[in-house]
Amino acid sequence: MSAEALWRSLGRTDIGKVRESNEDAFLDCPEHGLWVVADGMGGYECGGLASQLIVSSLAALPLLPSLDERVKAVRQCLHWINRRLNQELTVAQGHAERIMGSTVVTLLLEGRRAACIWAGDSRCYLWREGCLYQLSRDHSLQQQLIEQQQMSIEQARAHPSASALTQAVGARAQLTLDMLEFNVCPGDTLLLCTDGLHQALGCEVLGNALSRSTPQGALQQLFDVALSGRAQDNLTAVVIRR
């Protein structure tokens, strides 16, 4: 049975209420068992290009016969994009502080097997049997302070540079990707989203939305609640339901 027959999915992005451009991008490709969310950095000319390059490059990958081969291809593609973005910045290094990069979170599915690959603070969540699990771990100073300095979430969040990223595609010469492999079950719902969405909504709101019976219903609820608030950042989400 194809991934498309097993999984229903839908993606959506919104500029929000404050930003002048949308630097987010997403890929919703259930026929290949592949979903991606990317959040660009550096202004639309840089961040938007970086996130679109990630999505278009991953979308162009061939459908390889095994999940292991597909994971390897995704990782190689992201490392190639990282090198390319670094080279473009080196060539156009008129501004020492210029940034061209993007977070990324990618989900690959094959049968019961799943793999999540990420860099940055775009997240992957799993809703299973009434419980919400955050599968990805943010590459951010806030997360680093919690883990290494044993700060509370509130203490780390109060740090003036809490939102600074420790990993992102294009941010530095060497890219470190995290990956989690897991098994999926009937009834599971997965969410990929940018920080603009997960920071605007608490776990209870995320869980309530993902408990809806369809990806369409979940997305509608997520964006209705987010856009009823301040929506200071771009908002992007992909919901995948088995």
C-alpha positions in Angstrom: 0.0 0.0 0.0 1.4 3.4 -0.9 2.1 6.1 1.7 -0.5 8.3 0.0 -3.2 5.6 0.8 -2.1 5.4 4.4 -1.6 9.0 5.2 -3.8 12.2 4.9 -2.0 15.5 5.1 -2.3 19.2 4.6 -0.1 22.2 5.0 -0.7 25.9 5.4 1.4 29.1 5.8 0.4 32.6 6.8 2.4 35.9 7.0 1.0 36.7 10.4 0.1 40.2 11.6 3.4 41.9 11.9 6.0 40.7 9.3 6.1 42.3 5.9 7.1 39.1 4.1 6.8 35.3 4.6 10.1 33.5 4.9 8.5 30.2 5.7 8.1 27.3 3.2 6.6 23.8 3.4 6.3 20.6 1.4 3.3 18.3 1.6 4.1 15.2 -0.4 2.1 12.2 1.0 2.7 10.2 -2.3 6.4 10.1 -1.4 5.9 9.9 2.4 7.8 13.2 2.7 6.9 16.4 4.6 9.0 19.5 5.3 8.7 22.8 7.1 11.4 25.5 6.8 11.7 28.9 8.5 14.1 31.3 6.7 16.4 33.8 8.4 17.9 37.0 7.0 15.0 38.9 5.5 12.9 37.8 2.5 15.7 38.1 0.0 17.8 35.8 2.0 15.6 33.8 4.4 12.8 33.3 1.9 15.3 32.0 -0.7 16.9 29.7 1.8 13.7 28.1 2.9 12.4 27.7 -0.7 15.7 26.2 -1.7 15.4 23.6 1.0 11.8 22.7 0.0 12.4 22.6 -3.7 15.6 20.5 -3.4 14.0 18.0 -1.1 11.0 17.8 -3.4 13.3 16.9 -6.3 14.9 13.9 -4.6 14.1 10.6 -6.3 11.9 8.1 -4.5 14.4 5.6 -3.3 13.4 2.0 -2.4 14.1 2.0 1.3 13.7 4.5 4.2 17.4 4.2 5.1 18.4 5.3 1.6 15.9 8.1 1.7 17.2 9.3 5.0 20.7 9.3 3.7 19.6 11.3 0.6 17.8 13.9 2.7 20.8 14.4 5.0 23.2 14.7 2.0 20.8 17.2 0.4 20.7 19.4 3.5 24.5 19.3 3.8 24.8 20.3 0.2 22.4 23.2 0.7 24.4 24.3 3.7 27.6 24.5 1.7 25.8 26.3 -1.2 24.4 29.0 1.1 27.8 29.4 2.8 29.4 29.8 -0.6 26.9 32.4 -1.8 27.5 34.4 1.4 31.2 34.2 0.8 30.9 35.5 -2.8 28.6 38.3 -1.7 30.4 39.2 1.5 29.8 42.9 1.4 28.0 42.9 4.8 29.8 41.1 7.6 26.6 40.4 9.5 24.5 39.2 6.6 22.6 36.0 7.2 21.1 33.5 4.7 19.8 30.4 6.4 16.8 28.4 7.5 15.6 26.0 10.1 14.2 22.7 8.8 12.2 19.8 10.1 11.6 16.9 7.8 9.4 13.8 8.3 9.8 10.6 6.2 7.4 7.7 6.5 7.5 4.2 5.1 5.0 1.6 6.4 5.3 1.7 10.2 8.8 3.3 10.2 9.3 7.0 10.5 12.3 9.3 10.6 12.4 13.0 11.7 15.5 15.1 10.7 15.9 18.6 11.9 18.1 21.7 12.5 16.9 24.7 14.4 13.7 25.3 16.3 11.0 24.2 13.9 9.4 21.2 15.6 7.8 17.8 15.1 5.0 16.8 17.5 3.2 13.4 17.8 -0.4 13.2 19.0 -1.1 9.6 20.2 -4.0 8.3 22.3 -4.8 11.6 23.8 -1.2 12.6 24.6 1.0 15.2 22.9 4.7 14.4 22.5 7.4 16.8 21.2 9.7 14.6 19.2 12.3 17.1 18.1 14.6 19.0 20.5 15.2 22.7 19.7 18.7 23.8 18.6 18.5 27.1 20.5 20.3 28.9 23.3 17.2 28.4 25.5 17.3 24.7 25.2 21.1 24.7 25.8 20.6 26.7 29.0 18.0 24.2 30.2 20.2 21.2 29.5 23.7 22.5 30.3 23.0 25.1 33.0 20.0 23.3 34.5 17.9 26.4 34.3 14.1 26.2 34.5 12.1 26.9 31.3 11.1 30.3 32.8 14.7 31.2 33.6 16.0 30.2 30.2 13.2 32.0 28.4 14.1 35.2 30.3 17.7 35.2 28.9 18.1 38.1 26.4 19.4 35.7 23.7 17.1 32.8 24.4 15.8 32.6 20.9 19.2 32.5 19.3 19.7 29.3 17.2 22.6 26.9 17.7 22.0 25.1 14.4 20.4 26.1 11.1 21.0 25.3 7.5 23.4 27.9 6.1 24.2 29.4 9.5 27.8 28.1 9.6 30.2 26.0 7.6 29.5 22.8 9.6 25.9 21.7 9.9 24.8 19.2 12.6 21.5 17.5 12.0 19.6 15.6 14.6 17.5 12.6 13.8 14.9 10.5 15.5 13.5 7.2 14.2 10.3 5.8 15.6 7.3 3.6 14.8 3.9 5.0 13.9 0.6 3.5 14.9 -3.0 3.7 13.5 -4.7 6.9 14.7 -1.4 8.8 15.1 -1.3 12.5 14.1 1.9 14.3 13.4 2.6 18.0 13.3 5.5 19.9 11.7 5.5 23.6 12.5 7.7 26.7 12.7 8.4 28.5 15.9 5.9 31.2 15.0 3.2 28.7 15.6 4.4 26.7 18.5 5.5 29.8 20.5 2.0 31.3 19.9 0.2 28.2 21.1 0.6 26.2 24.3 0.6 22.4 24.4 -3.0 22.2 25.4 -4.1 24.2 22.3 -1.8 22.1 20.1 -3.3 18.9 21.5 -6.9 20.0 21.2 -6.3 20.9 17.5 -4.6 17.6 16.7 -7.4 15.6 18.3 -9.6 16.7 15.4 -10.5 13.9 13.0 -9.0 15.5 9.9 -5.8 17.4 9.0 -8.1 20.2 7.6 -9.9 20.5 10.9 -6.7 20.5 12.9 -5.1 23.2 10.7 -8.2 25.4 10.8 -8.2 25.3 14.6 -4.4 25.9 14.9 -4.5 29.0 12.6 -7.8 30.3 14.0 -6.3 30.4 17.5 -2.9 31.7 16.4 -4.4 34.5 14.3 -6.7 35.5 17.0 -3.6 36.4 19.0 -0.7 38.7 18.3 0.8 36.5 15.4 4.1 38.4 15.5 5.8 35.9 13.3 5.1 33.9 10.1 3.0 30.8 10.8 3.5 27.5 9.1 2.2 24.0 9.8 1.8 20.6 8.2 -0.5 18.0 9.8 -0.2 14.3 8.9 -2.8 11.8 10.1 -2.9 8.1 9.7 
